[in-house]
Amino acid sequence: MKIFEAILAAVFFLLGIRSLVHWLRRPFDSTDARDHVLFALFVTGRAGLWFALSGVFALYAITPTEGRAFIDDVRAYDWLLIVFLLLAALQLLAGFFLGRRSTDG
């Protein structure tokens, strides 16, 4: 196990927990169900990005790279980039649509 990557995985995991706690404690005054769904998607994307980064470094920490190129060893985890991009898009779109919602009904 690589120590630097494991430390970064733990730090990003703790940042994900902090982000989740911060956004769930934030008061949300809307009564519209669509606003609540958009806010839940926003929080999922926001905290999920931290957890995805934590997962990347955790996978890098446990992947043995002795005698081979690093890129050959992590090629199997290319799908994690798609997860990261989907979470970023989820946060961006949910934040955009939540900001465009009208407050007068």
KEMI-302928 format. One record per residue (C-alpha): residue number from 1; x, z negated, y. Coordinates in pm, 1 decimal, always signed. Example, Ala and Ser with C-alpha at 12.3 -4.5 7.8 and 13.67 -1.06 7.14 Angstrom:
KEMI-302928
> num:u:w:v
> 1:+1230.0:-780.0:-450.0 .
> 2:+1367.0:-714.0:-106.0 .
***
This chain:
KEMI-302928
> num:u:w:v
> 1:+0.0:+0.0:+0.0 .
> 2:+123.0:+85.6:+345.5 .
> 3:+104.5:-209.9:+581.8 .
> 4:+67.3:-22.1:+912.7 .
> 5:-229.0:+182.9:+789.9 .
> 6:-391.8:-125.5:+636.5 .
> 7:-361.2:-312.2:+967.4 .
> 8:-514.3:-19.8:+1156.8 .
> 9:-797.1:+1.2:+900.9 .
> 10:-871.3:-368.2:+952.5 .
> 11:-858.6:-335.7:+1332.7 .
> 12:-1094.7:-37.5:+1334.4 .
> 13:-1329.0:-217.3:+1093.8 .
> 14:-1340.8:-517.9:+1325.3 .
> 15:-1404.0:-287.8:+1621.8 .
> 16:-1695.1:-136.3:+1427.5 .
> 17:-1841.7:-482.7:+1368.1 .
> 18:-1791.8:-567.2:+1736.7 .
> 19:-1959.1:-243.8:+1846.0 .
> 20:-2251.3:-301.2:+1612.4 .
> 21:-2302.8:-658.8:+1732.4 .
> 22:-2267.8:-556.0:+2098.4 .
> 23:-2523.6:-277.1:+2081.7 .
> 24:-2771.8:-470.8:+1868.9 .
> 25:-2767.1:-763.4:+2111.9 .
> 26:-2834.9:-533.5:+2404.9 .
> 27:-3195.3:-564.4:+2526.6 .
> 28:-3403.4:-251.4:+2478.0 .
> 29:-3729.6:-264.7:+2673.1 .
> 30:-3905.0:+50.7:+2558.3 .
> 31:-4223.0:+32.2:+2353.9 .
> 32:-4209.2:+394.8:+2240.0 .
> 33:-4113.1:+439.0:+1875.3 .
> 34:-3915.3:+756.9:+1952.8 .
> 35:-3695.6:+564.6:+2195.1 .
> 36:-3623.5:+306.8:+1927.5 .
> 37:-3534.2:+576.4:+1675.1 .
> 38:-3303.2:+745.5:+1926.0 .
> 39:-3140.8:+413.2:+2009.4 .
> 40:-3090.6:+337.4:+1638.6 .
> 41:-2930.2:+679.1:+1590.1 .
> 42:-2706.4:+618.6:+1892.4 .
> 43:-2592.4:+280.2:+1759.6 .
> 44:-2537.4:+426.5:+1412.1 .
> 45:-2318.6:+702.1:+1554.5 .
> 46:-2131.6:+465.5:+1783.0 .
> 47:-2047.0:+199.9:+1524.6 .
> 48:-2012.8:+458.5:+1248.7 .
> 49:-1724.1:+625.3:+1430.1 .
> 50:-1525.6:+301.0:+1414.5 .
> 51:-1609.4:+257.7:+1046.5 .
> 52:-1512.2:+618.9:+973.2 .
> 53:-1176.1:+565.7:+1143.1 .
> 54:-1133.0:+249.8:+940.8 .
> 55:-1208.2:+447.0:+626.0 .
> 56:-953.1:+713.7:+714.0 .
> 57:-675.2:+460.1:+754.3 .
> 58:-786.0:+265.1:+446.4 .
> 59:-764.3:+584.4:+240.1 .
> 60:-424.4:+662.5:+389.5 .
> 61:-310.8:+308.6:+306.5 .
> 62:-402.0:+333.0:-62.1 .
> 63:-293.9:+694.3:-120.4 .
> 64:+46.3:+708.6:-290.5 .
> 65:+276.9:+969.6:-137.6 .
> 66:+594.6:+929.3:-337.7 .
> 67:+783.7:+1254.7:-382.2 .
> 68:+515.4:+1479.1:-231.6 .
> 69:+409.5:+1590.9:+110.6 .
> 70:+155.1:+1363.0:+277.5 .
> 71:-83.0:+1650.7:+351.6 .
> 72:-98.7:+1737.5:-19.2 .
> 73:-209.6:+1384.7:-103.0 .
> 74:-486.1:+1357.1:+156.0 .
> 75:-628.3:+1706.5:+106.6 .
> 76:-900.6:+1554.7:-112.1 .
> 77:-1034.4:+1359.0:+185.3 .
> 78:-1113.4:+1657.5:+409.2 .
> 79:-1482.7:+1568.7:+383.6 .
> 80:-1415.7:+1259.7:+593.7 .
> 81:-1350.2:+1483.3:+894.9 .
> 82:-1703.0:+1622.5:+856.0 .
> 83:-1845.2:+1268.9:+842.6 .
> 84:-1652.8:+1181.3:+1159.1 .
> 85:-1777.6:+1492.0:+1341.0 .
> 86:-2137.9:+1433.6:+1229.4 .
> 87:-2129.4:+1075.1:+1356.5 .
> 88:-1983.8:+1191.7:+1688.8 .
> 89:-2255.5:+1458.9:+1718.5 .
> 90:-2521.7:+1201.8:+1627.6 .
> 91:-2404.9:+968.8:+1901.9 .
> 92:-2379.4:+1248.1:+2157.3 .
> 93:-2721.4:+1398.4:+2085.1 .
> 94:-2902.1:+1064.9:+2057.9 .
> 95:-2747.4:+946.4:+2384.6 .
> 96:-2836.6:+1274.1:+2554.0 .
> 97:-3199.2:+1274.0:+2441.0 .
> 98:-3238.1:+904.1:+2507.0 .
> 99:-3113.0:+955.4:+2861.8 .
> 100:-3353.3:+1246.0:+2917.6 .
> 101:-3661.6:+1050.4:+2808.4 .
> 102:-3911.8:+983.7:+3083.9 .
> 103:-3996.4:+621.7:+3164.7 .
> 104:-4347.1:+699.8:+3291.5 .
> 105:-4499.7:+784.6:+2957.7 .
***
